[in-house]
Amino acid sequence: MIKIHSINSAEQAKFNRRADLAEYEKAVRSILDAIRKQGDSALLRYARQFDALGDLPLRVTGDELREAAERMCPEVRKASELAIRNIRQFAEAQLPREYFEEFSPGRKLGWIVKPLEAVGCYVPSGRYPLTSTLLMTAVLAQTAGVSRICVASPKPSIEILGCAHLLGLREIYRIGGAHAIAAMTFGTETIVRVDRIVGPGNLYVSAAKKLLAGEVGIDFIAGPTEIVIVASDGNPRIIAADMLAQAEHDPSASAILITTSQSLADAVSSELEAQLRTLPTAPTAAQAIDNGSAIFITPDLDIAVELANRIAPEHLALYDAHLLPQIRNAGTIFLGQTSPESAGDYAAGPSHVLPTGGIARLRGGLSTADFVKLIAVQELSPSALADLAPVITALARAEGLEAHARSVEFRMESRHGC
């Protein structure tokens, strides 16, 4: 049974969505160290222990990828191709554009946009084989111009392998967990190291990414999935279904409704119980609803929105689009009652790889900008440098960096023939 709380201010709501990774970090340190020192021998050992690799090779062959694409259900293949088009279309629109202009006479500034050279995409395939995560990471990397895309998926389904073939990906490995993150970070005899690793995983994967951040780029540390719905009215059946769509991911998932209506809160609570009785994933979803989910009743929508901002959810559903200007923190936002979160999971266009646990206070979801570098370019004419010279030399000498000042003054002397 979901808990219902009546609150008068956002500060009254108590919740803690940050995963404690300390015990997982302790567990994965030895794995990371073994991969760093032993390479493939350790990777094979862990893959056989945790990923049911058996006698299969680490790398999926091209023939396997082609055969998987041929075996895909035609309906799923067609849906995947449409999703790929939509994701690529949005990714192209997000791609940063180069810029180089004169800001003041003789002072030209801007940036060039260069893709990362190699990216690792982690695609979960444990409880649920998330083909959509392959699309929501690899398509962005391709759009950004990344030349090498390495995919790690411990038990890749036919759909994951088939979609990899549709995308033209060739470097797919049957590995998961902390050992996959370590292999892509350090490199082994089989796997060449990458520049950045993206994609969600379990808490062992998150712990590995946290420990290795800095040695490799990461997107963010992902925790259990979450949704916040802000609605003063709506269809209780639909709201309950949206909450269960998140709850069925993981027993630790969180689904929160914030409403001004006691009657809506009660109706949604009843609907959750009714739908759980027929939901195939109820054993997982029920735990999430009972333990990590809630309904908050607030006096007005301003408090409801402030609570949503404090939570900074991975997914935020706003039934009233007029509230959008008040939103400061969210991984992604769904406006109106006909914009379900599941559309964003699969086919609308934006990536479903999103920050959880309050990290949406710091950034939004994965985008093509995560796969490129914006490198600043500066060009000064002699007169523009002369204009800046007094500023540069004054600040340099204030810091005690005399050579910095002289590097400008010598140019000024040379310009005047001294």
N, C-alpha and C positions, 0 to 999 in steps of 0.2 A: 504493500500500500504506500503510495507516495505521500510525503509529508507536506502539509499546507501550513504556511506561516503568514500571519497578518503583521505587517510592519508599518511604521510611520515615517521611517527615514531609511536611506540606503545603508547607513552605517549599522543599522540593527541586524542586517542579514549576515550570518556567519557561514563561511565556506572556505575550504582550502583545497585548491585544485592542483597544487604543485606536487609532482611525484617525488618521493624521497628516493634518490638513486644511490644512496651511500652503500647499502648492502649489495646492490647490483654492480657498482663500481668495484667493490672488493672481489666479487666473484669473477669479473672479466679481466682483471689486471694480469693474471697468469696467462690467460688466452692471448691477450695482446702481446705480451712479452714472448710467448712461444712462437707466434707468427713472425714477429720481428726477427727472431734469431734463427728459426728453423725453416721458414718459408713454406714450400709446398708440403713437406712431410708433416708439419703440424696442421696445415690447412686440410689435408686429406684425412688426418686422424679425427679432427673435429667434425668435418663434413660427414664422415661415416657414423660418428657418435650421435650427432644432433640432427642431421639433415637426411638420414636414411639414404646416403649416396650409394652405398654398396660398392659394386664393381663398375659403376658408371663413370665416365670421364668427368672431370670438373667442368669442362667447357662443352656446351651443346653444339653439335655439328650443324653445318649448313643444311644438310639433308633433313635432319630432324626438324629444323625450323620450317623448311618448305613443306614437309609432310604434315606438320601441325596446322599450317595455314590451309592446306587442302582438306583436312579433317574437321575444320571448324564448322559449326552449325551455320548454314547460310544466313539465317536471321541475325546471329551474333556477329558474323563477319560484316554484314551490311551495317549494323548498328555501330560497330567499331570504326568503320570507314567514315561514317558521318560524324562520330565523336571526334575523330582525328582532324577532320576538316574544321570543325568548330573550334577546337582547342588551338589549332595552328592559326586560324584567323584572328583569335583574340591575342595570341602570343605575338603575332606580327605587329598588332596595334600597340602592344606594350613595349616593344623593343626600343631602347633609347636611341635617339638620332644624334649624329655627330653635329658639332657646332664650332665655328671659328669666325669670330667677328671682331671689329675694332670697337673697344669699349670707350676709349678716349683717343685723341690723335696720337698715332704711333704705337698704341698699346693694344695689340691683338691677342685675344684670349679665346680659349675654347677647349674642346676635348675630342679625342678620337675614341671610337668604340671598338674594342677587340674581344673576341670570344675567348673563353677559357679553352685550353688545348685538350683536356681530358676530364670527363665527368663520370662519376659512379652513380647509378640509379639503383636504390634499394627497393625491391618490390616484394612486399610480404606475400607469403603463400602458405601460411600455417592454417589457422582456423578458417580463413577465407582467402582464396587466391585472388589478389586484387589486381586484375588485369588493368583496371582503370588507373591504378597508380603508375603503371608503365607508361600509359599515354600521357598522364598529367605531369610527368617528369621528362621523359625522352623527347616528346614533341617540342617542349620549350627549349631544351638543349639544342635540338636540330635547328629550330628557328633562329636561335642566337648565333648559329654557325660553329658550334662545337664540333671538332673534327673526329673525336674519338669518344664514344659512349659505351661504358661498361655497365652491364646489368647483372646484379646479384639477386637470385631468387631461389630459396632453398628447395622447394618442390614445385617447380614451374608447371602450371596447367597447360593444356593444349591451347587455351585461349591466350595465355601469356606468351607462349612460344609463337603462336600464329600471328599475334599482333606485332611481335618483334620482327617477324618476317615482313609483314605489311609495311613496317616503318623502315625496312632496309637495315636493321640492326644485326650485327654479326657476332658481337662479343657478349655472350650470355653464359653465366656460370651458375651451377646448381649448388649454391652456398648461401647461408643466411647467418643470422646472429652476429655476435661480436667478432667471430673469426672472419666473416665476410667484410666487415668494416675495417678490420685490421689489414686484411689482404689488399684491399683497395687503397689503403693509406700508405703502407710500407712497400707494397709490391712483393711478389714472390717469383719463382722461376716461371710460373705460368701467367700470372696476372701482373701487368705493368701498372705502377701506381698512378693515381688520378689526382687532379687538382682540388676537386670538391666532390662531396658525397651528399646526395639529396634523397629524400623519401622517408616515410615513416617506418617504424618498426616497433618491436616490443621493448620492454624496459631494459633488457640486456643490450639491445641495439642502441637505445638512447644513452645508456651509460658509456658504451664504447665511443659513441660520437662525442660525448662530453669530454671524456678523457683525452681524445685525440684531436680535438679542436685546436688549431694552431699548427699541428703537423699537417693537417689537411683542412681545407675549407668545408664547412657544413652549412646546412640551411638553418636549422634550429633544433633544439632538443624537444622532441615530440612526446607528449604524455597521452593519457586516455582522451578519447574524442569527446566533444561537448557541443551542446546547442543551447542557446537562450532564445526564447520566443517572447516578444513583447506584444500583447494584444489586449485591447479593452473589450473586444467582442470577436466572434468568429465561430466557426463550426467545430464543436468539441471533438467530433470524430476525426477531423482532419488534423487538429492540433495534437491529439493523442497519437495519431499515426506518425506525425513528424517527430514526436518525442521518442517513440519506439524505434524509429529508423536510426537514431543515434544509439539508443540503449542496446540494440541487438549486436552492436560491434564488439562490446567488451563488458564484462561484469563491473569494471571500474568506470565506464562511461557516465556522462552526466547530461541530463535533460532537464532544463529549467523553464518553467512558464512564469512570466511576470505579468500580472493583470490587475486591473482596477475592479474587477467583477467577481464577487463571491460566488454568484451562480455559475459563471463560466468555470471557475476553479473547481467547483463541486462536480460539474458535468464532465470536465476533462478527467478528473480523478476516476469517476465511474467508467468512462470510456477506456481508460488505460487498463483497468481490471478486466473489462469485457474483451478487449482485443488480445490481451495476453492469453486468454483461454484458448484462442485458436491460432496463435502465432507459433510457427515452427521453431523459431529461435527464442521462445519464451524462457527456457532455463537460463540463458545469458541475460536477456533483456530484463527479466524480473529482478535479478540481482542489482542491475544498474538503477532501475526505478526505485527499489527499496533503499539502496544504500547511498547513491551519489546524486540523486535527483530531488527536485522540490518544486512546489508552486508557492510563489510569493504574491500576496495581495497588498497593493499599495493604495494610498489615498488618491493619487493622481498619476498621470503619465510622466510628469517631470521627474518624480521620484523613481518611477519604473525605469526611465531612461538612465538616470544617474546610477541606479543599481547595475544595469547592463554595462555601463562604462566601467564600473568598479570590477566587475567580473572579467571584462575584456575577453569575451568568448571566442572560440574558434569559429563557430557559426552563429550569426545573429539574424533572426527572422523578425522583421518589422512589419506588422500588418498595416500600420498607418505610415505611408511614405512621407508624410509631412514631418515625421520625427527624424528623418535622415540628417538634417543639418546639426542636430544635437549629439550625434554619435561621434565619439572620439576614438574608441578602442574596439576593434573587431577584426578577426581574421578575414572574413568575408561577410557580406550582408545580402539578405534576400528580402526584396521589397514586395509587399502585397500578398494576398492569400493564394495567388496562383503561381508563386515562385518557390516551390519546395526545395529543401536542401538537397534532396536526392538528384534534382536536375543538375546542381552544381557538382555533385559527386561524379557524374558520368558524361554529360553531353552539352551543357550550356556554353562552356568555353573557358572560363577561369580555372586555374589549377585547384584541385582539392587538397593539395599539400599545404597545410595551414598551421599557424602557431597555436599551441594549446597552453593551458596552465597559466594564463595571464600574460604570456609573451606577446599577445596582440597589443599590449601597451607600447611595445617597441617597434613592431613591424607588421606588415600585412602578409598575405600568402605568397607562395612561390611564384616568381614571374621570370620572364626572359632576362630581366635585369640581374638576376642571380647568376646568370651564366656568362656575363660579359664584364669587362673592366672598362671603366671610364677613365682614360688617361688624359690628364690636363696638358694643354699645349700653351706655351707662352712665347710671344715674339715682341720684342721692344725695338723701336727705332732709336737712333742716337738721341733725338730730341726727347723721346718719351723716357729714356733712361736718365737723361739729364734732369728731367722734371722730378723723377723719383729719387735721385741720388741723395739729396739732403735727408729724406725720410729714412732711406736704407742705412746710411752711415750713422745717423743719430741713434737708431734702434740697435744697430750692430754693436756700437761702442757702449751703449747702455747695458748690453749683455756681456761685455768684455770680449767680444769676438772681433779683434782688430783686422784679421785677414779678410773677413766679410766686407768690412768697410773699404779696405784697400782695393779689393777686387773691382769695386765700382769706381773709386777715385782714379786708379790707373787707367781705366777706360776713358775717363773724362780728360785726363792729361794727354792720352794718345790722340783723342779727338781734336784737341787744340794744338797738337804738334809739339807738346812739351817733352 
